[in-house]
């Protein structure tokens, strides 16, 4: 039997394997999502159950939009490899790289930052079913949820109850706070018929939440009206002052900020019967309805409360009477949500708090994809365009570097071979090494690279010194019928000009295409910088559109954008080294041509002087 120590050691060895267990091999990728309920995230102390959380995906934190099936039907949410979670895909736009996914968490422990779940995606199977289901996303108390969709004529309820709107004068606009939102112009409200799931029971409480934005002060508007006999519950807006009203009682007003999305909640809570000692309550507690408390919350913080006493009933709901502004994510629950529940809802849906953090993308069978793969997978389309251009520049630069190196090495080899034989020539037979050009040499004359690679070198065809020598001998033959004749002063001056011209021509051939290296050196970093700047702009735009602002969402996109700069530098740095090396070699070859030209002309002058001296001696 194994000892306790051995069992612990064996269990520790199994931990990595268990952590990397894959739920289903048909899904190629997954990502871990951590839920932070501590002070650095949602800042809640209560343990919440069956709570939906919004996962905002964008180019900054998710690089797999191209891998997703239509409308994100291949998304799956799991607590572990054997515990699927209910989820709903509200929106997936692969073009703008924005995704909104709601996941139902069975439990969020207050003050704990280590709760997590997994998102799976990347199933290429066309028959993979769409498991997105809003009906299973909410608890039984949640009677109405309007996400709003621009394709809807009337707002549709996302819960299983089907509390759809009976009428609506609001316009659904695509650019809301969480996907689409309802825009009110004062033309009329959204109305919802009475229903059991929306009933108000004083003993259970009632909760209304929404995201709200006003761009101008409202003269007198009602954001929410819940009316039934003996039941009057409203959210009134006067100017930018928001007040919760219950019958004849109202909370202190809370000021809204113009042009800003804010989370608003109205909660009706029952007070405990034990807090009241009236004779009526003592005589017949079941017939006595205790007072309730109406609380108003703004951005997850209670801003006012008032006592009231409302009767039970099924109210008719009106949203946005005489209202001019926006509403998004309207929810009604037939229970009193706790303060921590409301704070978690606000902070998890707000871009100002890092409630969710994303781990690295993992691929099936490969475990951790690695930091570089995370960067590559988050590169945007514009980044790939820039990287593709830098790759083309790199290929061109490599071709120039390799070809120039081959040509220069071949020139150096042929120069040394030519000089070895040239220095053995008799000054009176200077034309002994000259040979006529063949048809093949004529064909390869314009390509030093082809000459060096496939041409013959039986008489120094790649040697620039031989080219000077060949030019000089040919000109001497034209001027005076042979290279061994006495050179006149006029012929000597003409020959010097021809040699200078040939040196310039050879220099141009040596420097041909070197400008491509200078373009790579100067243009590569700037092109990469352009890709980085555009990538950063797109990352921040996507974050602004999705509303998810935290370091884990920004870092992958910024790192991917910087890959374009790395690509530009990867082109420029080797091109810079090669350019300076090749330029030094070309300068040496050019200097060698100058020296050879001067020596050849000096040799002609010396031979002419000797011949003149010999002629004078014979004349005597």
C-alpha positions, 0 to 999 in steps of 0.5 A: 500500500502506498504511503501518504507521502507517496500518494501526495507526490503522485497527485502532484505529478498528475496536476499538470495533466489534469489542468491540461485535460481537454474537454472535446477533441473536436474543439481546437482552441480554448482560453481560461477566464478568471473571475476576480471578486476581490477588492481588485475586481468586483469587490463583493463579499457575498457568495453569489449563485447562478449569476450571469457574467458578460464576456467581452471579446475584441481584437485586444484580448481575442485573436481567433475571430477568423476561426469561429463558426458562423455567429460563434455557434462553436463557442462552449463554456465549461467550469472544467472538462466535464462541467458545461455551463449555460451561455448565450452568444449575444453578438459575434462580428468577425469583421469588426472583431467584437464578441459578446458572450453571457456565461452563467456561473454557478457560483462566484465566491466573495473576496476570491480572485481565483474562480475561473471557467473555460471558453472553447472555440474553433470547431471546423465541423459544419454540423457542430450544433449551436449550444447558445441558449439564453433560456438556461442562462438566468435563475427562476426569479429573472422574469425579463431581460432585454438585450435589444437587437437591431433586427427586432421589431419589438424587444424580445425577452431572453429568458425562458418566460418570453416576456416580450414587449407588447408595443414599442416606440423606441428605435433599436440602434446597433451602437449601444453599451452592450451590443444594440440599445433602445433609443427614446425620442419622447415619442412613446414608451416600450410597454410590457403586459402584466405577467406572473413572472413579473409580479411583485410579491412584497415578501420576496421583493422586486428588482429593476436594472438597466444601463442608461444614458442621457445626452440632454436634460429631460423636462419630466420623464418616467424611465420605469413605471410598474402600475397595478391596483394598490401598486405604484412603482416608478423611476422619475427623471427631472432634468438630470435628477433621477428619483425612485417613487413608491406610492407617495414616497420617494427617494432622494434624487441622484444626479446623472452625468450627461453623455455617460452610460450609467448603471441604474437599479431600483430594488424593493426589499421587504422589512422583517416582521420581527422589526415591528411590534404593533398589536395588529402584527402580534394578533394576526401576523399572516394578515399583516404586510410589513413595510418595504424599503425602496432602494435606488442604486447608481453605478453599483452604489446605493444613493437613496432609500425610502420606506413604503407599503405596496400591495402585491400584484402583476403590474403593467410595465412601461419603459421610457414615457416622455423619455429622451435618451438610451436604455440597454440591458433592461432586466426585471427580477421577481426578487430583491437582488442583494447589494453585492449582486448589483455591484457585481453586475455593474462592475462585470459589465463596466469597462472601468473594472477588471473583473474578468482576466484572460489567460493565454490561448491554448491549442488542442494537443499542444498545451500552452501555445507560448507567448510568441503564438499568442502575439501571432494569433492577435495580429490584426489584418492590417498588421499582416499586410504590413508584415507581408510587405516587410517580408517582400522587402526582406526577400528582395534584400536577401536576393541582393545580398546573396547575389552581390556577395557571389558577384564580389567573391567571383570578381575578387577571385578572377582579379587575383588570377588575372593580376598573377598572369598580367604581372608576368607579361613582357611590356612589349607584348601587352596584348598577349592576354586579350581574347575576343568575346564569345556569343555566350559572353555577349548574352551574359554581359548585362548580368554580373550575377549570371556571369559569376554563377553560370559563366565561363572563367577561362580568361577572367570574365568576371574580373573588372581589371581584365575588363579595363585591360580588354578595353585598353587593348581594343582601343590601342588596336583601333588607334594604331593597329596594335597594342605593341606600337609606340603610343602617341601623346594624343592616343595616350590621353584618349586611352586615359579617358576611355579607362576612366569611363570604363571605371565609372561603368564598372562602378555602376554595375557594382552598385546596381541594386544596392539602392534596394538595400538602402530602401530596406534599411530606411523603409523597413522600420518606418513601415513596421512603425506604421503597422504598429501605430495602426494596430494600436489604434485598432486595438484601442478602438476595439476596446472602446467599442467593447467596453473592456478595459484592463491590462489583460485585454490591452496587452495581447493587442499591443504586443501583436501590434509591436510585431510589425515593428519587429518585422521592420527591424528584422528587415533593416538590421541584416540589410544594414550590416550587409550594405556596409560590408558590400559597400566596403568591398565595392570601394576596395574593388573601385580603388583597385581599378584606379590603381590598375588604370594608373599602372597600365598608363604608366607602363605605356608611358615607360615603354614609349620612353624606352622606345624613343631612347632606343630610336635615338641611340640607333640614329646615332 
